Amino acid sequence: MMGMLKNIDHLDHDYFMGEALREARLAGERGDLPIGSVIVHYQGEIISRGSNKIHTWNNRTKHAEINALNSGAEHLSRHARECVIYSTVEPCVMCLPTIILANIRNVVFGVKDAYMEMDTFIESNNYVHKRLYNYVGDIRAEESEELLKKYAPEAADRIFSGV
C-alpha cells in the first residue's frame, strides 16, 4: 500500500475528466442532471464511475460523486487515500464532506458551482480544510458548461450565477 497520495501531477486530468464527462452525458441523455464522476487510483486505473441519478431514482442524494463512492466502496475500503475523485461539477456541501469521510483527499472538478460557495465552506470547515490535499478546478470546464446548458438550463443558470 502506498499510503497518502499528496501529489497528483502525474495523472492525466484531461483524460480522466473526459471519462467523467462521458458519465455526465449519459445522465443528461436519460433525463438526469448531466453531472459525472470517476474515481482513479494513483496508478491511473479507474476504479469506479458514477453519474447523477436524482430523477431516475426520485432521490436528491443520488449525486454522481456519491454514486461513484458507492460503486467503488470495496476498493476504497482499502485504497481510498491513494485515489482521486473527478467530477464534472464542483462537489456540493453534501458530496465534499462525504468524499472526505470516505478518505479521499484529492478532488479534481470541471466547472465551479457558484451557488454552493464551496470556497467559503472549505475555509470555514476545519475538518474538511485540514483533510483536503488537492482541490483542482477548471478542468475541461467549458464542456461541463455545455452539457449543463443543453440538458439542464435552469440548473446551469443557478450554478453559474450563484443565485
C-alpha positions in Angstrom: 0.0 0.0 0.0 1.3 3.4 -1.0 -0.2 5.5 1.8 -1.5 9.0 1.4 -1.4 10.5 -2.1 -0.5 14.1 -2.0 1.0 14.8 -5.4 -1.4 14.2 -8.3 0.6 16.0 -11.0 1.4 12.6 -12.7 -2.3 11.9 -13.6 -3.8 13.0 -16.9 -6.5 15.2 -15.6 -7.9 15.9 -19.1 -8.3 12.2 -19.8 -10.0 11.4 -16.6 -12.3 14.4 -16.8 -13.2 13.1 -20.2 -14.3 9.9 -18.6 -16.4 11.9 -16.1 -17.9 13.9 -19.0 -18.9 10.6 -20.6 -20.8 9.7 -17.4 -22.4 13.2 -17.4 -23.6 12.9 -21.0 -25.2 9.6 -20.2 -27.0 11.2 -17.2 -28.3 14.1 -19.3 -29.5 11.7 -22.1 -31.6 9.7 -19.6 -33.1 12.9 -18.1 -30.9 13.4 -15.0 -28.6 16.3 -14.3 -25.6 16.0 -16.6 -23.0 15.5 -13.9 -20.5 12.7 -13.9 -17.7 11.4 -11.7 -14.9 8.8 -11.8 -12.6 7.7 -9.0 -9.0 7.0 -10.1 -6.3 5.1 -8.3 -2.9 6.8 -8.3 -1.5 4.3 -10.8 -4.1 5.6 -13.4 -6.8 2.9 -13.1 -10.4 4.0 -13.0 -11.9 2.1 -10.1 -15.5 3.4 -10.2 -17.8 5.6 -12.1 -20.9 7.5 -11.2 -23.5 9.7 -12.7 -26.3 11.8 -11.4 -29.5 9.8 -10.9 -31.7 12.1 -8.8 -34.5 12.0 -11.3 -34.1 8.3 -12.2 -34.4 7.3 -8.5 -36.5 10.3 -7.4 -33.9 10.7 -4.7 -32.0 14.0 -4.2 -29.0 12.2 -2.6 -28.1 10.3 -5.8 -25.4 12.7 -6.9 -22.6 11.5 -9.3 -19.9 11.6 -6.6 -22.0 9.6 -4.1 -22.8 7.0 -6.7 -19.1 6.7 -7.6 -18.2 6.3 -3.9 -20.8 3.6 -3.5 -19.8 1.8 -6.7 -16.1 1.7 -5.6 -16.8 1.0 -1.9 -14.9 -2.3 -1.8 -11.7 -0.9 -3.4 -12.0 2.4 -1.4 -12.2 0.5 1.9 -8.5 -0.4 1.4 -7.1 2.2 -1.0 -9.1 5.5 -0.7 -6.2 7.6 0.3 -4.4 6.5 -2.9 -7.3 7.8 -5.1 -8.5 11.0 -6.8 -12.1 11.8 -7.5 -13.0 13.6 -10.7 -16.4 15.4 -11.1 -17.7 17.5 -13.9 -19.1 20.0 -11.5 -17.6 21.1 -8.2 -18.8 18.8 -5.4 -21.6 20.2 -3.2 -21.9 20.6 0.5 -23.2 17.0 0.8 -20.7 15.4 -1.5 -17.4 17.0 -0.4 -17.6 16.0 3.3 -18.8 12.5 2.1 -15.7 12.3 -0.1 -13.5 13.3 2.8 -15.3 10.8 5.1 -14.6 8.1 2.5 -10.9 9.0 3.0 -10.3 10.5 -0.5 -8.2 13.6 -0.1 -7.8 14.7 -3.7 -10.6 16.3 -5.8 -10.5 17.5 -9.4 -13.5 19.1 -11.0 -14.7 20.9 -14.1 -17.0 23.8 -13.6 -17.1 25.8 -10.3 -20.5 25.8 -8.6 -21.0 29.5 -7.6 -24.4 28.7 -6.0 -22.8 26.4 -3.3 -19.9 28.8 -2.4 -17.6 25.9 -1.6 -14.5 28.1 -1.1 -16.2 29.6 1.9 -17.4 26.2 3.1 -14.0 24.7 2.9 -12.3 27.6 4.6 -14.9 27.6 7.4 -14.9 23.9 8.0 -11.7 22.9 9.7 -12.5 19.1 9.4 -12.7 19.4 5.6 -10.0 22.0 5.2 -7.3 20.0 7.1 -8.0 16.8 5.2 -8.2 18.1 1.6 -4.8 17.8 -0.1 -5.6 18.9 -3.6 -8.7 20.8 -4.8 -8.2 21.5 -8.5 -10.9 23.1 -10.7 -11.4 24.4 -14.2 -10.5 21.1 -16.0 -12.5 20.9 -19.2 -15.0 23.3 -17.6 -16.3 24.5 -21.0 -17.5 21.0 -21.8 -19.2 20.7 -18.5 -20.9 24.0 -19.0 -22.1 23.0 -22.5 -23.7 19.8 -21.1 -25.4 21.6 -18.3 -26.8 24.3 -20.7 -28.0 21.6 -23.1 -29.7 19.2 -20.6 -30.4 21.3 -17.5 -30.6 25.0 -18.4 -32.2 26.0 -15.1 -29.6 24.2 -13.0 -26.9 25.7 -15.2 -28.2 29.3 -14.5 -28.1 28.6 -10.8 -24.6 27.0 -10.9 -23.1 29.8 -13.0 -24.8 32.8 -11.4 -24.8 31.7 -7.8 -28.4 32.8 -7.4 
